[in-house]
Amino acid sequence: MNIDELISGAALLGIDLSPGQIEQFRLYLEELQRWNKTYSLTTISDPLGIIHKHFLDSLNYVTELAPGAETLDLGTGPGFPGLPLAIVQPQNHFVLVDGRRKKTLFLDFVCQKLGLKNVEIIHLHLSQGNAREVFEQRFSVVVTRAVAVMRDVVPVADAVLQSRGTLLFSDAHPDRNAIELELKRWPELRLEKLKKTKLPGRAPVVYLGTIRKK
C-alpha cells in the first residue's frame, strides 16, 4: 500500500493517522483485494485507486461528522464511506447497511480482523417501507455514497433521522435546483449546503451535500 498517499491525503482533511490506524487501512486494503478476486466487491482493484477513490473519498465526510454521532451508512457496499470513517472516528458508532449478502459477509470478516468495536453490520434491504419500523428516529447522521440519493436515500433519512439530523451525500455534478425541487416532497428536509471537497476522490471534482431535518 502506498502509505504516503494515504497519510498525506488524510492530513489534508485534518486527520493525523496513528500507526494502528495505518495498519487497519493496510489490512482493509489487503482483504478487499483478496475477496474481490472471488466476489467482485468493487470495480476498483488497484491499490492506489482504492486509496484515492474509496478510502480518501470516504474520509471527505469527516469534516461534517461531529464527535459522538450515531451514523447510518446506507448502501455501504464493501464499507464506503462508513468503514474508513469508523477507523478514524473510534468515538462514533456506525451502522452499515447493505442488501447484498456477499458484501455484509465481507464487512463482518474485515471488522473482526481490524478489531473495530464501533461498527454494526446489518444485511437488509432498507427502504421507505421498513425504515421507521427497523430503526425509528435513531440517527443523528445518515451517510451515503453510491446509491440514488433522491430516490432511495431521502425517504429513509426522513424516517430515521433525529430532529436536526443530517444526510450527507457526495456528487460530482450536483444540481441544486433539482435537489431542492425534489425535496419539496419532504417538507421536514432541506438542502443546507453543497461544498467542494478538499480531495477529488472518485471524480476530478466532488461535492459534499448536506440535507438537514427540521
C-alpha positions in Angstrom: 0.0 0.0 0.0 1.2 3.5 -0.8 1.2 4.7 2.8 2.4 8.2 1.9 -0.6 8.8 -0.3 -3.0 7.7 2.5 -1.2 9.7 5.2 -0.8 12.9 3.1 -4.4 12.7 1.9 -5.8 12.2 5.4 -3.6 15.1 6.7 -5.3 17.5 4.2 -8.6 16.6 6.0 -7.0 17.3 9.4 -6.6 13.6 10.2 -3.3 12.5 11.8 -3.4 8.7 11.3 -1.9 6.7 14.1 0.3 3.7 13.3 -2.6 1.5 14.4 -5.0 3.2 12.0 -2.5 2.9 9.1 -2.2 -0.8 9.9 -6.0 -1.1 9.9 -6.2 0.5 6.5 -3.5 -1.8 5.2 -5.4 -4.9 6.3 -8.6 -3.5 4.9 -7.0 -3.0 1.5 -5.4 -6.4 1.6 -8.6 -8.2 2.4 -10.6 -6.1 -0.1 -8.3 -7.1 -2.9 -8.3 -10.7 -1.8 -12.1 -11.0 -1.6 -12.5 -9.0 -4.7 -10.9 -11.8 -6.8 -13.8 -14.1 -5.9 -16.7 -11.9 -5.1 -16.3 -8.8 -7.2 -16.9 -6.4 -4.4 -15.6 -3.3 -6.3 -14.6 -2.5 -9.9 -11.6 -0.5 -8.5 -8.9 -3.1 -7.7 -5.5 -1.4 -7.9 -4.1 -0.2 -4.5 -3.7 3.4 -5.5 -7.2 3.5 -6.9 -8.6 2.1 -3.7 -6.7 4.6 -1.6 -7.9 7.6 -3.6 -11.3 6.5 -4.8 -12.5 4.6 -1.8 -10.5 5.4 1.3 -9.8 9.1 0.9 -13.1 9.7 -0.9 -14.8 8.3 2.2 -12.8 10.4 4.6 -14.1 13.5 2.8 -17.1 13.1 5.1 -15.1 13.6 8.3 -15.4 17.4 8.2 -19.2 17.1 8.7 -19.3 14.4 11.3 -19.5 15.6 14.9 -17.8 13.6 17.7 -20.2 11.0 19.1 -22.5 11.0 16.1 -24.7 7.9 15.7 -24.3 7.3 12.0 -26.1 5.1 9.4 -24.3 4.2 6.2 -27.0 3.3 3.7 -25.9 1.1 0.8 -22.4 0.7 2.2 -21.3 -1.9 -0.3 -17.8 -3.1 0.8 -17.8 -0.4 3.5 -17.8 3.0 2.0 -17.9 5.6 3.4 -18.6 4.0 6.8 -15.7 1.8 7.5 -12.9 4.3 6.8 -14.8 6.8 8.9 -15.1 4.2 11.7 -11.3 3.7 11.7 -10.6 7.4 12.1 -13.5 8.1 14.5 -13.5 5.3 17.1 -15.6 7.5 19.4 -18.5 7.4 17.0 -20.9 4.5 16.4 -21.6 3.4 12.8 -24.3 1.1 11.5 -23.5 -0.2 8.0 -26.4 -1.5 6.0 -26.4 -3.3 2.6 -28.8 -5.7 0.9 -26.1 -7.8 -0.7 -25.1 -10.7 1.4 -21.6 -11.1 0.0 -20.8 -7.6 1.0 -22.1 -7.8 4.5 -20.2 -11.1 5.0 -17.0 -9.3 3.9 -17.7 -6.5 6.3 -18.3 -8.9 9.2 -15.0 -10.5 8.5 -13.0 -7.4 8.0 -14.4 -5.6 11.1 -13.3 -8.6 13.2 -9.9 -8.7 11.6 -9.4 -4.9 12.2 -10.7 -5.1 15.7 -13.4 -2.5 15.2 -15.8 -2.3 18.1 -17.8 0.7 16.9 -19.3 -0.8 13.9 -22.6 -2.8 13.5 -23.2 -4.6 10.1 -26.8 -5.3 9.0 -27.8 -7.3 6.0 -31.0 -5.6 5.0 -32.8 -4.0 2.0 -33.6 -0.8 3.9 -36.3 1.2 2.2 -39.0 3.8 3.0 -41.4 0.9 3.7 -39.4 -0.6 6.6 -37.0 2.1 7.8 -39.1 3.5 10.6 -40.1 0.0 11.8 -36.5 -1.1 11.9 -34.7 1.9 13.4 -37.3 4.6 14.4 -35.7 8.1 14.7 -32.4 6.9 15.9 -29.6 8.5 13.9 -28.0 12.0 14.0 -26.4 11.4 10.6 -27.1 9.3 7.5 -24.2 9.0 5.0 -24.3 7.5 1.5 -22.0 7.4 -1.4 -23.1 5.0 -4.1 -26.9 4.8 -4.2 -29.6 7.0 -5.7 -29.9 9.8 -3.2 -33.3 11.3 -4.0 -35.0 8.0 -4.9 -33.6 5.6 -2.3 -31.9 7.6 0.5 -34.0 10.7 1.2 -37.2 8.6 2.1 -35.1 6.5 4.6 -33.4 9.6 6.0 -36.7 11.3 6.6 -37.8 8.2 8.6 -34.7 7.5 10.7 -33.0 10.9 11.3 -33.5 12.7 14.6 -34.6 16.3 14.6 -31.7 18.5 13.3 -30.0 15.4 12.0 -28.2 15.4 8.6 -28.0 13.4 5.5 -24.5 13.6 3.9 -24.0 12.6 0.3 -21.4 13.1 -2.4 -21.9 14.0 -6.0 -19.6 15.1 -8.8 -22.3 17.1 -10.6 -24.9 18.2 -8.1 -27.9 20.2 -9.4 -29.1 22.4 -6.5 -32.3 23.4 -8.2 -33.2 19.8 -9.0 -32.4 18.7 -5.4 -34.5 21.5 -3.9 -37.4 20.7 -6.2 -37.4 17.0 -5.2 -37.1 17.9 -1.5 -40.5 19.7 -1.7 -42.0 16.2 -1.3 -40.2 16.0 2.1 -41.2 19.2 4.0 -39.1 18.2 7.0 -35.9 18.1 4.9 -34.0 21.0 3.3 -30.7 21.3 1.4 -28.3 23.2 3.6 -25.2 23.3 1.5 -23.1 21.8 -1.3 -19.4 22.1 -0.6 -16.5 21.2 -2.8 -14.4 18.6 -1.0 -10.7 19.0 -0.4 -9.9 15.7 -2.1 -11.1 14.8 -5.6 -12.0 11.2 -4.7 -13.9 9.3 -7.5 -14.0 12.3 -9.8 -11.8 15.4 -10.6 -14.3 17.5 -8.5 -16.5 16.1 -5.8 -19.1 18.0 -3.7 -20.4 17.0 -0.3 -24.0 17.8 0.2 -25.8 18.3 3.5 -29.5 17.9 3.8 -30.9 18.7 7.3 -34.0 17.6 9.0 -36.0 20.2 10.9 
